[in-house]
Amino acid sequence: MIYTITFNPSLDYIMHVDCFEEGETNRSKQEEIYPGGKGFNVSTILSRLNLETTALGFVAGFTGEEIVKELKERGFDCDLCQLENGLSRINVKMKGAKETEINGSGPDIPQEKLNELFEKLDHLQENDILVLAGSIPSSLPSDIYEQIMKKLDQQGIKIIVDATNDLLKKVLPYHPFLIKPNHRELEELFNVKIENQEDLIFYARKLQEQGAINVLVSLGKDGAILVSEDDHVYYCAGAKGKLLNSVGSGDSMVAGFIAGYLKDKKYDVALKLGSACGGATAFSEDLAEASMIQEVYKQLKVKEL
């Protein structure tokens, strides 16, 4: 089973405006609403690739009920902890000449509900996969990723971490199966300016030395580089298409990597399908459908560096 955790999910309310004017009454010309959260995004793409997945996390109030409803319609299992107080947040995203976001803070998560999540993690088994992605609410311990990885250490569970800065650095000693920094995040991790491909590979290997098993560096429209555990380096150029959506592309890449790896344990295949899923979401209004993923997959090639 592939599990994902979304600590602070949201309803993303997307409003399309011609031109947002501060201090004035603005009217949108179109609206959509989606369940938001990096773990949910990963589970959605996995489900569209016909893989079984279970979403873990926390929801609260009527917004939480809507999140669960929307997720069930996507066709995968949800085993979410229901909070007694507060509301799952609503994130307002205004799309126009410029994109503006107002993100909610989310409900407080009491210790007993965190304990409930940990009890669910007790059911994970050897060869299961767990995806930890996204920010941590202020009501949770800042080392929650470390706590989870320490709890599951030596149990044969492959843990994928998509996080930044100290959140990522602190989990490296627990040997995450995959981490996915982008170009900018890699620079921030080492406080350097990365100018070329050789530098990217050098610092990705540094993260391996610190504990990561596989390091996937996403480069946006320029593609992605994978430094794999068997000491190979693979590159996949970016897919060609019209950028429609900047949300969820990285999560889609993680999901595609998992699906590609599980297919036949080949890292070049994992990189190719991951890149296809990331590109397909970037070229879609929402998370990519399987047909778009297949279309993008056909145009991609992976080479070893």
C-alpha positions in Angstrom: 0.0 0.0 0.0 1.1 3.6 -0.7 0.2 6.0 2.1 0.3 9.7 2.0 0.0 12.2 4.9 -1.6 15.7 4.6 -1.2 17.5 7.9 -3.0 20.7 7.0 -5.4 20.1 4.1 -7.5 22.8 2.5 -10.3 23.6 0.2 -8.6 25.6 -2.6 -11.1 28.3 -3.9 -9.8 29.5 -7.2 -11.1 32.7 -8.6 -10.3 34.0 -12.0 -10.2 37.8 -12.2 -9.2 40.1 -15.1 -7.3 42.5 -12.9 -7.2 42.4 -9.1 -7.3 45.9 -7.6 -6.4 46.3 -4.0 -9.0 48.2 -1.9 -11.7 47.8 -4.5 -14.6 45.4 -5.1 -13.3 42.8 -7.5 -15.6 40.3 -9.3 -14.5 37.0 -10.6 -15.5 35.6 -14.0 -15.1 32.0 -13.0 -14.6 29.9 -9.9 -13.5 26.4 -9.0 -13.0 24.5 -5.8 -10.6 21.6 -5.1 -9.3 19.7 -2.1 -5.8 21.0 -1.5 -2.8 19.3 0.1 0.4 17.8 -1.3 -0.4 14.3 0.0 -3.8 14.4 -1.5 -2.3 15.4 -4.8 0.1 12.5 -4.7 -2.7 10.1 -3.9 -4.9 11.5 -6.7 -2.2 10.9 -9.4 -1.5 7.5 -8.0 -5.2 6.6 -8.2 -5.3 7.9 -11.8 -2.4 5.5 -12.6 -4.5 2.6 -11.2 -2.4 2.2 -8.0 -4.0 1.7 -4.6 -3.4 4.5 -2.1 -4.6 5.6 1.3 -4.7 9.2 2.4 -4.0 10.0 6.0 -4.2 13.3 7.8 -6.5 15.6 9.6 -9.8 17.3 8.7 -12.2 19.5 10.7 -15.7 21.0 10.4 -17.9 21.4 7.4 -14.9 22.2 5.2 -13.3 19.0 6.3 -16.5 17.1 5.3 -16.4 18.7 1.8 -12.7 17.7 1.5 -13.6 14.0 2.3 -16.5 14.1 -0.1 -14.3 15.5 -2.9 -11.5 13.0 -2.2 -13.9 10.0 -2.2 -15.1 11.1 -5.7 -11.5 10.7 -6.8 -11.7 7.0 -6.0 -9.1 6.3 -3.4 -9.3 5.4 0.3 -9.2 8.1 3.0 -8.4 7.3 6.7 -8.4 10.8 8.0 -8.5 11.9 11.7 -11.6 14.0 12.4 -10.9 17.0 14.6 -13.6 18.0 17.1 -12.9 21.7 16.9 -12.1 24.3 14.2 -12.3 24.2 10.4 -10.1 22.8 7.7 -8.7 25.9 6.0 -9.9 27.6 2.8 -7.1 28.9 0.6 -8.2 31.6 -1.8 -6.2 31.8 -5.0 -6.9 34.6 -7.5 -5.7 34.1 -11.0 -5.4 37.0 -13.4 -2.6 39.1 -14.8 -0.8 38.1 -11.6 -1.5 35.3 -9.2 -2.4 36.2 -5.6 -3.0 33.7 -2.8 -4.4 34.0 0.7 -3.8 30.8 2.7 -5.6 29.9 5.9 -3.7 28.7 9.0 -5.9 25.7 9.7 -7.2 24.1 12.9 -5.2 23.2 16.0 -4.3 19.5 16.2 -4.4 18.2 19.8 -2.0 15.6 21.1 -4.7 12.9 21.3 -5.4 13.3 17.6 -1.7 13.1 16.8 -1.6 9.9 18.8 -4.5 8.6 16.7 -2.5 9.2 13.5 0.5 7.3 15.1 -1.8 4.4 15.8 -2.8 4.3 12.1 0.9 4.2 11.2 1.3 1.1 13.3 -0.6 -0.8 10.6 2.1 -0.1 7.9 4.0 -3.2 6.8 7.3 -4.0 5.2 7.5 -2.8 1.5 4.7 -0.2 2.1 5.5 3.3 0.9 4.8 6.5 2.9 4.9 10.0 1.4 5.6 12.9 3.8 5.0 16.2 1.9 4.3 19.8 2.7 4.4 22.2 5.6 3.7 21.4 9.2 0.9 23.3 11.1 2.1 25.4 14.0 0.1 23.2 16.5 2.3 20.2 15.7 5.9 19.6 16.8 8.4 20.9 14.3 10.1 17.6 14.3 7.0 15.6 13.4 8.6 14.2 10.2 11.6 13.0 12.3 9.3 11.4 14.9 7.4 9.5 12.2 10.6 8.3 10.5 12.2 7.3 13.8 9.0 5.3 14.6 9.1 3.5 11.3 12.9 3.0 11.1 14.1 -0.5 10.4 10.7 -1.7 9.4 11.4 -1.9 5.6 9.0 0.9 4.7 10.1 3.2 1.9 9.6 6.8 3.0 9.5 9.7 0.5 10.0 13.2 1.8 9.1 16.3 -0.2 10.1 19.2 2.1 12.5 22.1 2.3 15.3 23.5 4.4 15.6 22.2 8.0 12.6 20.0 7.6 14.4 18.1 5.0 17.9 18.2 6.5 16.7 16.7 9.8 15.3 13.6 8.2 18.3 12.7 6.2 19.9 10.5 8.9 16.8 8.2 8.7 17.6 7.5 5.0 14.5 8.6 3.1 14.0 6.5 -0.1 13.5 9.6 -2.1 13.8 13.4 -1.7 12.8 15.9 -4.3 14.4 19.4 -3.9 14.1 21.8 -6.8 17.0 23.9 -8.1 16.3 26.8 -5.8 15.8 24.6 -2.8 19.1 22.8 -3.4 20.8 26.2 -3.4 19.2 27.1 -0.1 20.1 23.8 1.5 23.8 24.5 0.8 23.8 28.3 0.7 25.4 28.3 -2.7 24.7 29.5 -6.3 24.3 26.6 -8.6 25.4 27.5 -12.1 25.5 24.3 -14.1 24.5 20.7 -14.4 27.8 19.5 -12.7 27.0 21.5 -9.6 23.5 20.1 -9.5 24.8 16.6 -9.5 27.6 17.4 -7.0 25.2 18.8 -4.4 22.6 16.0 -5.0 25.4 13.5 -4.2 26.1 15.6 -1.0 22.5 14.9 0.0 23.1 11.2 -0.6 26.2 11.4 1.6 24.0 12.8 4.3 21.6 9.9 4.1 19.1 10.2 1.2 18.9 7.1 -0.9 17.7 8.7 -4.1 17.7 12.4 -5.0 15.4 13.8 -7.6 16.1 17.4 -8.5 13.2 19.1 -10.4 14.2 21.8 -12.8 10.8 23.1 -14.0 10.6 23.5 -17.7 14.2 22.4 -18.0 13.4 18.9 -16.8 14.8 16.8 -13.9 17.9 15.0 -12.8 17.9 11.8 -10.7 20.9 10.6 -8.7 20.0 7.1 -7.9 21.1 4.7 -5.2 23.0 2.5 -7.7 25.3 5.5 -8.5 23.7 6.3 -11.8 22.7 9.8 -12.9 19.8 10.2 -15.2 18.4 13.3 -17.0 15.0 13.9 -18.5 14.4 17.1 -20.5 11.2 19.0 -19.8 8.0 18.2 -21.7 6.7 20.7 -24.3 3.3 22.2 -23.7 1.4 25.3 -22.6 1.7 26.1 -18.9 -1.8 26.3 -17.4 -1.3 25.3 -13.8 1.6 25.9 -11.3 0.0 23.9 -8.5 0.6 20.2 -7.9 3.2 19.6 -10.6 5.9 18.6 -8.1 3.5 16.3 -6.2 2.5 14.7 -9.5 6.2 14.1 -10.2 6.5 12.3 -6.9 3.5 10.1 -7.7 4.8 9.3 -11.1 8.2 8.4 -9.8 6.6 5.9 -7.3 4.4 4.4 -10.1 7.4 4.1 -12.5 9.6 2.5 -9.8 7.0 0.0 -8.8 6.5 -1.0 -12.4 9.9 -2.8 -12.7 12.3 -1.2 -10.2 14.1 0.7 -13.0 15.1 4.3 -12.1 15.1 5.6 -15.6 11.5 4.5 -16.0 10.7 6.1 -12.6 12.2 9.4 -13.8 10.4 9.3 -17.1 7.0 8.6 -15.6 7.6 11.2 -12.9 8.5 13.8 -15.4 5.5 12.9 -17.5 3.1 13.3 -14.6 4.7 16.6 -13.5 4.5 18.0 -17.0 1.0 16.8 -17.6 -0.3 18.6 -14.5 1.5 21.8 -15.5 -0.4 21.5 -18.9 -3.8 20.9 -17.2 -6.3 23.1 -15.4 -6.1 20.8 -12.4 -4.2 17.6 -11.6 -3.5 15.6 -14.7 -5.7 12.9 -16.0 -4.2 9.6 -17.2 -4.8 10.4 -20.9 -2.7 13.6 -20.6 0.0 11.7 -18.7 0.3 9.1 -21.5 0.4 11.9 -24.1 3.3 13.6 -22.4 5.1 10.3 -21.6 5.4 9.6 -25.3 7.4 12.7 -26.0 10.0 12.2 -23.2 13.4 10.6 -23.3 15.8 9.8 -20.5 19.5 9.7 -20.9 22.3 8.7 -18.5 24.9 11.3 -17.7 
